[in-house]
Amino acid sequence: MSSFIIEGGHRLSGDIFPQGAKNEALQVICATVLTQEEVVIDNIPDILDIQNLILLLQDIGVKVERLSKNKYSFQAKNLNRNFLESDIFLQKCSNLRGSVMLIAPLLARMKKVRYAKPGGDKIGRRRLDTHFIGLQNLGADIFYNKETSAFEMSAQTLTGTYMLLDEASVTGTANILMAAVLAKGKTTIYNAACEPYLQQLCILLNNMGAKISGIASNRLTIEGVENLHGTAHSILPDMIEVGSFIGMAAMTQSALTVKNVSYENLGIIPDCFRRLGIEIEKRGDDIFIPAQESYRIESFIDGSIMSIADAPWPGLTPDLLSVLLVVATQAKGSVLIHQKMFESRLFFVDKLIDMGAQIILCDPHRAVVIGHNRQFRLKANNMTSPDIRAGIALLIAALSAEGVSIIENINQIDRGYENIEQRLTAIGAKIWREE
C-alpha cells in the first residue's frame, strides 16, 4: 500500500492547471458504448478510476486507442456478450462505482445486462433506485437475484414516457438520459440533475445525433432516435480540483494561480470560499488567490453563525465540503458544515481533531468548526485516507501543519487526482510517495 509523506509549513507559488473533470469523464466514456462508430474524447484525467473504467471497456469489447496523454479513441463496434454475462464482469463492476453508468448503454445496445452492486467511496448509502425506476418507466424489466447478488435487466424495446424523479441524482439522470436517446418516442425527465457534467453529456449525445432539449434545466426532453454516430468531445476542467487548489492556497498562506478553470461552470464554488474570507480574483479564465495572513468567516445578515451546506446544482457540490471544512479550521470565526447527502462523509474530522482542529461533530451530517485564526498551527499526524475527497482534505491539512505527516491508503486519492504529488512539488510543496 502506498503512502504520502508530507512536510508541512511550506508556501506554494506559481501556476497550476486543473485536470479534466473526473465525474464528466466517467459519464461520457460510458456513453461511447451507445454507438458502433468512433468517439474521440480529449482532456481525460489519468486517474485510477478512469484507468479501471477503460480496462473494463476493453474487456467488454470496446476498441480503445490512446491518441495522446489525455486523448483517447473509443469504438464499441463488437461487444463481447460472453464476458458481459460472466461473473468476472460482475466482480469488476462491484469494484468500480463509475461502472454504474454502463447500465443504460449496455441495456440499449444488448437488450439485457447483469450488474452487481457497485463499490466506491465509503461515504454512506448510495442507492440505485432512481436509476432502476427510470429504466422501468422506459419499459425495462429489472430483477434482483439474491443468490448472485446481481441485478438482471432486460428490455427488447425502450419506449419514451414522462417521469418525475424522486431525487435529482446525477448518475441516475445520466443513465436514464442515455437509455432515452435510443428509446421510441418522446421522454420527459423532470427533476433532472443539471450539473455542468450532465450538460456536457447532453452536448456529447446531441453531437452524436441525439435530440435533447432543456439542457442546463431540471426538465429534459428527449426525442428518441434509431441510432447514434461518432463525434469528438473535450472534457471540462475539474471543479473539485479547482476548489481543492483554492483551499490549499488559503491554508498554506500562498499566492497561487489556478489556470483555465472554465469559470462560468464553477457556479457557487468561488462564493462559498469567499464566505470563509478567502480572497479570489478572476483573471480572464484563471483564478488568482493572493497570500493571506488571516481570513474571517462571514456571518449572515442578522449576525447568526454562517452555515454551508451541499445541494443539487446550482447549489454547492458535496464533493467540496471536506475541503471547505479544513479551510475553516484556520479562519477567524465559526461555521456550521451541513453534509446533507451522505451520512458518513464527515467521519474523517476525528483525524483533524487529532491535529489540533477545533471541531464539534454534532451528528453524521453536521459539524461546527471553530477557527483558530492562525493562533495555533495544526500538528502533523499519521492518517489513513477513507475516501477521495476526505483524502485531499487531509492532504491540505498536512501541507499546512507543523512537522511531517503520513497519509496511508492514498490509492483513494489517486482515484480522483492525477499525479497530485508531482504537480504540488512543482509549485513548492514537500511531498513524497512511498510504496
C-alpha positions as CSV (number, residue, x, y, z in Angstrom):
1,M,0.0,0.0,0.0
2,S,1.3,3.5,-0.9
3,S,1.6,6.4,1.4
4,F,2.3,10.2,1.1
5,I,4.9,11.7,3.3
6,I,4.3,15.5,3.7
7,E,6.5,18.1,5.3
8,G,4.1,20.9,6.2
9,G,4.7,24.6,6.5
10,H,6.0,25.4,3.0
11,R,4.3,28.1,1.0
12,L,3.2,27.3,-2.6
13,S,3.6,29.7,-5.6
14,G,3.1,29.7,-9.3
15,D,0.6,28.3,-11.7
16,I,-1.3,25.0,-11.5
17,F,-3.7,23.5,-14.1
18,P,-6.7,21.5,-13.1
19,Q,-7.1,18.1,-14.7
20,G,-10.1,17.1,-16.7
21,A,-13.3,16.5,-14.7
22,K,-13.5,13.0,-13.3
23,N,-17.3,12.9,-13.0
24,E,-17.8,14.1,-16.6
25,A,-15.2,11.7,-17.9
26,L,-17.0,8.7,-16.3
27,Q,-20.2,9.7,-17.9
28,V,-19.0,10.5,-21.4
29,I,-16.7,7.5,-21.6
30,C,-19.7,5.2,-20.8
31,A,-21.8,7.0,-23.4
32,T,-19.4,5.8,-26.2
33,V,-20.9,2.4,-25.8
34,L,-24.2,3.8,-27.3
35,T,-22.7,3.8,-30.9
36,Q,-20.7,1.5,-33.1
37,E,-18.8,4.4,-34.5
38,E,-15.6,6.0,-33.2
39,V,-15.8,8.7,-30.5
40,V,-12.8,10.7,-29.6
41,I,-12.6,12.3,-26.1
42,D,-9.9,14.8,-25.1
43,N,-8.8,16.0,-21.6
44,I,-9.4,12.7,-19.9
45,P,-7.8,12.7,-16.5
46,D,-5.1,10.0,-15.9
47,I,-6.5,8.7,-12.6
48,L,-7.2,5.3,-11.2
49,D,-11.0,5.3,-11.6
50,I,-10.7,6.2,-15.2
51,Q,-7.9,3.7,-15.9
52,N,-10.1,1.0,-14.4
53,L,-13.1,2.0,-16.4
54,I,-11.1,2.0,-19.7
55,L,-9.8,-1.5,-18.8
56,L,-13.4,-2.6,-18.2
57,L,-14.5,-1.2,-21.6
58,Q,-11.7,-3.1,-23.3
59,D,-12.8,-6.3,-21.5
60,I,-16.4,-5.9,-22.9
61,G,-15.1,-5.5,-26.4
62,V,-14.6,-1.7,-26.9
63,K,-11.6,-0.8,-29.1
64,V,-9.7,1.8,-27.1
65,E,-6.7,3.7,-28.5
66,R,-4.6,6.3,-26.7
67,L,-4.0,9.1,-29.1
68,S,-2.0,11.3,-26.7
69,K,-1.5,11.7,-23.0
70,N,-5.2,12.6,-22.2
71,K,-6.9,11.9,-25.5
72,Y,-8.5,8.6,-26.4
73,S,-10.5,7.0,-29.2
74,F,-13.3,4.6,-28.3
75,Q,-15.2,2.3,-30.7
76,A,-17.8,-0.1,-29.4
77,K,-18.5,-2.0,-32.6
78,N,-18.3,-5.6,-31.3
79,L,-19.3,-6.1,-27.7
80,N,-18.4,-9.3,-26.0
81,R,-21.7,-10.9,-24.8
82,N,-19.9,-13.8,-23.2
83,F,-17.9,-11.5,-21.0
84,L,-20.9,-9.4,-20.2
85,E,-22.7,-12.5,-18.9
86,S,-19.7,-13.7,-16.8
87,D,-19.0,-13.5,-13.1
88,I,-15.8,-11.6,-13.8
89,F,-17.8,-8.7,-15.3
90,L,-19.9,-8.6,-12.1
91,Q,-16.8,-8.6,-9.9
92,K,-15.2,-5.8,-11.8
93,C,-18.4,-3.7,-11.7
94,S,-18.6,-4.2,-8.0
95,N,-15.2,-2.7,-7.6
96,L,-15.8,0.5,-9.6
97,R,-18.6,2.9,-8.8
98,G,-18.4,4.7,-12.1
99,S,-19.4,1.5,-13.9
100,V,-23.0,2.1,-12.9
101,M,-23.3,4.4,-15.9
102,L,-22.7,1.4,-18.2
103,I,-26.1,0.0,-17.3
104,A,-28.2,2.1,-19.8
105,P,-25.8,2.0,-22.7
106,L,-25.5,-1.8,-22.4
107,L,-29.2,-2.2,-22.0
108,A,-29.9,-0.1,-25.1
109,R,-27.3,-1.9,-27.2
110,M,-27.6,-5.6,-25.9
111,K,-31.2,-5.6,-24.7
112,K,-30.2,-7.2,-21.4
113,V,-27.5,-6.7,-18.8
114,R,-26.4,-8.1,-15.4
115,Y,-25.0,-5.7,-12.9
116,A,-23.6,-6.1,-9.4
117,K,-23.9,-3.6,-6.6
118,P,-21.2,-1.1,-7.3
119,G,-18.3,-0.2,-4.9
120,G,-16.7,3.2,-4.5
121,D,-16.2,5.6,-1.5
122,K,-17.4,4.5,1.9
123,I,-19.4,7.7,2.5
124,G,-22.8,6.2,3.3
125,R,-25.7,4.6,1.5
126,R,-25.8,5.3,-2.2
127,R,-29.0,3.8,-3.6
128,L,-29.7,3.0,-7.2
129,D,-33.5,3.2,-7.0
130,T,-33.6,6.4,-9.2
131,H,-31.7,4.6,-11.9
132,F,-33.9,1.5,-11.9
133,I,-37.2,3.2,-11.6
134,G,-36.3,5.5,-14.5
135,L,-35.3,2.5,-16.6
136,Q,-38.5,0.7,-15.6
137,N,-40.5,3.7,-16.7
138,L,-38.9,3.3,-20.2
139,G,-40.0,-0.4,-20.3
140,A,-37.1,-2.3,-18.7
141,D,-37.7,-5.4,-16.6
142,I,-35.5,-5.5,-13.5
143,F,-35.0,-8.3,-11.1
144,Y,-32.6,-8.6,-8.1
145,N,-31.1,-12.1,-7.9
146,K,-30.2,-12.7,-4.2
147,E,-28.2,-15.8,-5.0
148,T,-25.8,-13.9,-7.3
149,S,-26.2,-10.5,-5.6
150,A,-26.8,-9.1,-9.1
151,F,-29.4,-7.0,-10.8
152,E,-30.8,-8.7,-14.0
153,M,-32.3,-6.2,-16.5
154,S,-33.9,-6.7,-20.0
155,A,-35.7,-4.6,-22.5
156,Q,-36.5,-5.6,-26.0
157,T,-38.0,-2.2,-26.6
158,L,-37.5,1.0,-24.7
159,T,-40.4,3.5,-25.0
160,G,-40.4,7.2,-24.1
161,T,-42.5,8.5,-21.3
162,Y,-42.9,11.3,-18.8
163,M,-41.2,10.8,-15.4
164,L,-40.7,12.8,-12.2
165,L,-37.5,11.7,-10.5
166,D,-37.7,11.2,-6.7
167,E,-34.3,12.8,-6.4
168,A,-32.1,14.9,-8.7
169,S,-29.5,12.1,-8.9
170,V,-26.6,13.0,-11.3
171,T,-25.7,9.4,-12.2
172,G,-29.4,8.4,-12.2
173,T,-30.2,11.2,-14.6
174,A,-27.2,10.2,-16.8
175,N,-28.4,6.6,-17.0
176,I,-32.0,7.4,-17.8
177,L,-30.9,10.0,-20.4
178,M,-28.6,7.5,-22.2
179,A,-31.4,5.0,-22.4
180,A,-34.0,7.6,-23.5
181,V,-31.9,8.8,-26.5
182,L,-32.4,5.4,-28.2
183,A,-36.0,4.8,-26.9
184,K,-39.0,5.1,-29.2
185,G,-40.9,8.4,-28.9
186,K,-40.6,11.3,-26.5
187,T,-39.2,11.2,-23.0
188,T,-39.5,13.9,-20.4
189,I,-37.3,13.8,-17.3
190,Y,-38.5,16.3,-14.6
191,N,-36.4,17.0,-11.5
192,A,-33.4,16.0,-13.6
193,A,-29.9,16.8,-12.4
194,C,-28.4,19.8,-14.3
195,E,-24.7,19.9,-13.2
196,P,-22.3,21.1,-15.8
197,Y,-21.2,17.4,-16.2
198,L,-24.8,16.5,-17.2
199,Q,-24.8,19.4,-19.6
200,Q,-21.6,18.1,-21.2
201,L,-23.1,14.7,-21.5
202,C,-26.2,16.2,-23.3
203,I,-23.9,18.1,-25.6
204,L,-21.9,15.0,-26.4
205,L,-25.1,12.9,-27.1
206,N,-26.6,15.7,-29.3
207,N,-23.3,15.8,-31.3
208,M,-23.8,12.0,-31.7
209,G,-27.2,12.6,-33.2
210,A,-29.5,12.6,-30.1
211,K,-32.3,15.1,-29.8
212,I,-32.2,16.6,-26.3
213,S,-33.6,19.9,-25.3
214,G,-33.8,21.7,-21.9
215,I,-30.1,21.4,-21.3
216,A,-29.0,23.2,-18.1
217,S,-32.5,23.0,-16.7
218,N,-34.1,20.4,-14.4
219,R,-36.6,19.4,-17.2
220,L,-35.0,17.4,-20.1
221,T,-37.0,16.5,-23.2
222,I,-35.6,13.7,-25.4
223,E,-36.9,12.7,-28.8
224,G,-35.7,9.1,-29.4
225,V,-33.6,8.3,-32.5
226,E,-32.8,5.0,-34.2
227,N,-29.0,5.2,-33.7
228,L,-26.1,7.4,-32.8
229,H,-22.9,8.2,-34.7
230,G,-19.4,9.1,-33.8
231,T,-18.1,12.5,-32.7
232,A,-15.3,14.3,-30.8
233,H,-15.6,15.8,-27.3
234,S,-13.4,17.7,-24.8
235,I,-13.9,17.4,-21.1
236,L,-14.3,20.4,-18.8
237,P,-11.7,21.2,-16.1
238,D,-12.5,19.5,-12.8
239,M,-14.3,22.0,-10.5
240,I,-13.4,19.8,-7.5
241,E,-9.7,20.2,-8.2
242,V,-10.2,24.0,-8.7
243,G,-11.8,24.2,-5.2
244,S,-9.1,21.9,-3.8
245,F,-6.4,24.3,-5.0
246,I,-8.2,27.3,-3.7
247,G,-8.2,25.6,-0.3
248,M,-4.5,24.7,-0.5
249,A,-3.6,28.3,-1.2
250,A,-5.6,29.6,1.7
251,M,-4.3,27.0,4.2
252,T,-0.7,27.5,3.3
253,Q,-0.9,31.3,3.0
254,S,0.2,31.0,-0.6
255,A,-0.2,33.1,-3.7
256,L,-1.4,30.7,-6.4
257,T,-2.9,31.0,-9.9
258,V,-5.3,28.2,-11.0
259,K,-5.3,28.3,-14.8
260,N,-8.1,27.7,-17.3
261,V,-10.8,26.9,-14.8
262,S,-13.9,27.4,-17.0
263,Y,-15.1,30.0,-14.6
264,E,-18.7,30.1,-15.8
265,N,-19.0,26.4,-14.9
266,L,-17.9,26.8,-11.3
267,G,-21.3,28.0,-10.1
268,I,-21.4,28.9,-6.4
269,I,-18.0,27.5,-5.6
270,P,-15.9,30.8,-5.6
271,D,-18.6,32.5,-3.4
272,C,-18.5,29.7,-0.9
273,F,-14.8,30.2,-0.3
274,R,-15.4,34.0,-0.2
275,R,-17.9,33.4,2.7
276,L,-14.9,31.9,4.6
277,G,-13.0,35.1,3.9
278,I,-10.8,33.8,1.1
279,E,-9.9,36.4,-1.5
280,I,-10.4,35.2,-5.0
281,E,-9.6,37.2,-8.2
282,K,-11.0,36.3,-11.6
283,R,-8.4,37.0,-14.2
284,G,-9.8,36.0,-17.6
285,D,-10.5,32.3,-17.2
286,D,-7.9,32.0,-14.4
287,I,-8.4,32.3,-10.7
288,F,-5.7,34.1,-8.6
289,I,-5.6,33.5,-4.8
290,P,-3.3,36.0,-3.0
291,A,-1.4,35.1,0.1
292,Q,-3.5,35.9,3.2
293,E,-2.1,36.2,6.7
294,S,-5.7,35.7,8.0
295,Y,-9.2,35.4,6.8
296,R,-12.6,35.9,8.6
297,I,-15.7,33.8,8.2
298,E,-18.7,35.9,7.3
299,S,-21.9,35.9,9.4
300,F,-25.4,36.0,8.0
301,I,-27.0,39.4,7.7
302,D,-28.8,39.0,11.0
303,G,-25.5,38.2,12.7
304,S,-26.2,34.5,13.1
305,I,-23.4,31.8,12.5
306,M,-22.6,31.1,8.9
307,S,-23.7,27.6,7.6
308,I,-22.5,26.0,4.4
309,A,-24.5,23.0,3.0
310,D,-24.5,20.9,-0.1
311,A,-27.4,20.9,-2.5
312,P,-28.2,19.8,-6.1
313,W,-26.8,22.1,-8.8
314,P,-26.7,25.0,-8.9
315,G,-26.2,24.5,-5.1
316,L,-22.8,23.5,-3.7
317,T,-21.4,20.1,-4.7
318,P,-21.0,17.8,-1.7
319,D,-17.5,16.9,-3.0
320,L,-16.1,20.2,-1.8
321,L,-17.5,20.2,1.8
322,S,-14.5,18.3,3.1
323,V,-12.1,21.0,1.7
324,L,-14.2,23.9,3.0
325,L,-14.3,22.3,6.4
326,V,-10.5,22.1,6.5
327,V,-10.1,25.7,5.3
328,A,-12.4,26.8,8.1
329,T,-10.1,25.4,10.8
330,Q,-7.6,28.3,10.4
331,A,-10.2,31.1,9.8
332,K,-11.4,33.6,12.3
333,G,-14.9,32.8,13.3
334,S,-17.1,29.7,13.3
335,V,-19.2,27.9,10.7
336,L,-21.6,25.0,10.6
337,I,-20.9,22.5,7.8
338,H,-24.0,20.6,6.9
339,Q,-23.4,17.5,4.7
340,K,-27.0,16.6,3.7
341,M,-26.4,13.9,1.1
342,F,-24.1,11.3,2.7
343,E,-24.2,10.2,6.3
344,S,-20.5,9.0,6.6
345,R,-18.6,11.8,4.9
346,L,-17.8,13.8,7.9
347,F,-16.3,11.0,10.0
348,F,-12.8,12.0,8.9
349,V,-12.9,15.0,11.2
350,D,-11.6,12.9,14.1
351,K,-8.2,13.0,12.2
352,L,-8.3,16.8,12.1
353,I,-9.2,17.0,15.8
354,D,-6.1,14.9,16.5
355,M,-4.1,17.5,14.5
356,G,-5.5,20.2,16.9
357,A,-8.5,21.5,14.9
358,Q,-11.5,22.7,17.0
359,I,-14.4,20.8,15.5
360,I,-17.6,19.6,17.1
361,L,-19.2,16.7,15.2
362,C,-22.8,17.2,16.1
363,D,-24.1,14.1,14.2
364,P,-23.2,12.2,11.0
365,H,-24.4,15.2,8.9
366,R,-23.3,18.3,10.8
367,A,-20.0,19.7,12.2
368,V,-19.3,23.0,13.8
369,V,-15.8,24.4,13.1
370,I,-14.3,27.0,15.5
371,G,-11.5,28.6,13.6
372,H,-8.0,29.0,15.1
373,N,-7.4,32.4,13.4
374,R,-3.9,31.0,12.9
375,Q,-3.2,31.3,16.6
376,F,-2.3,27.6,16.5
377,R,-1.0,25.6,13.6
378,L,-2.2,22.1,13.0
379,K,0.1,19.4,14.2
380,A,1.5,16.7,11.9
381,N,-0.2,13.3,12.2
382,N,-0.3,9.8,10.7
383,M,-3.6,9.3,8.9
384,T,-5.5,7.0,6.6
385,S,-7.5,8.3,3.6
386,P,-11.1,7.0,3.9
387,D,-12.3,8.3,0.5
388,I,-11.2,10.6,-2.4
389,R,-12.5,13.9,-1.0
390,A,-11.6,13.3,2.6
391,G,-8.1,12.2,1.4
392,I,-7.5,15.5,-0.4
393,A,-8.8,17.4,2.6
394,L,-6.3,15.6,4.9
395,L,-3.5,16.3,2.3
396,I,-4.4,20.0,2.5
397,A,-4.3,19.9,6.3
398,A,-0.9,18.1,6.2
399,L,0.6,20.8,3.8
400,S,-0.3,23.5,6.4
401,A,0.7,21.5,9.5
402,E,3.8,21.8,11.6
403,G,6.0,18.7,11.1
404,V,5.9,15.6,8.9
405,S,2.6,13.8,8.3
406,I,2.0,10.4,6.7
407,I,-1.2,9.6,4.8
408,E,-1.8,6.0,4.0
409,N,-4.3,4.3,1.6
410,I,-3.5,7.0,-0.9
411,N,-4.9,4.9,-3.8
412,Q,-8.2,6.6,-2.7
413,I,-6.6,10.0,-3.6
414,D,-5.2,8.5,-6.8
415,R,-8.7,7.6,-7.8
416,G,-9.6,11.2,-8.2
417,Y,-6.4,13.3,-8.6
418,E,-3.8,12.9,-11.4
419,N,-0.1,12.8,-10.4
420,I,-1.0,15.1,-7.5
421,E,2.4,14.9,-5.7
422,Q,4.3,15.8,-8.9
423,R,2.0,18.8,-9.6
424,L,2.2,20.0,-6.0
425,T,6.0,19.6,-5.9
426,A,6.3,21.8,-8.9
427,I,4.6,24.7,-7.0
428,G,6.7,24.3,-3.8
429,A,5.1,21.5,-1.8
430,K,7.3,19.0,0.1
431,I,5.6,15.7,-0.6
432,W,6.9,12.2,-1.4
433,R,5.2,8.9,-2.4
434,E,6.4,5.8,-0.5
435,E,5.4,2.4,-1.8
